[in-house]
Amino acid sequence: MSERDPRLRLRIGAPGPGPGAGGDRDPERAAIAMARIAIVATVVVGQLWALTVALNAYFETYRSGDEYDRNAITHVMACSSHFPGLLLRP
């Protein structure tokens, strides 16, 4: 069997059942896995950011017609949504 034979990969990990058994220690495959995780995380964060922007745009013009439209806390919450973390104490 050659070094790149996929059947050889099963013998690289720790022996027996449990965590790490048959684990893949090929640095090239680990780098590919980390790159895929980074891409997925970037897409998810981008989607969440787009959702936040869309919700802010919707609620910027929304008026319920009740007392919450006039309460100061409503405007504080809107500012907190537009600038996340800005109102937190250091």
Secondary structure, 3 states (H helix, E strand, C coil): CCCCCHHHHCCCCECCCCCCECCCCCHHHHHHHHHHHHHHHHHHHHHHHHHHHHHHHHHHHCCCCCHHHCCHHHHHHHHHHHCCCCCCCC
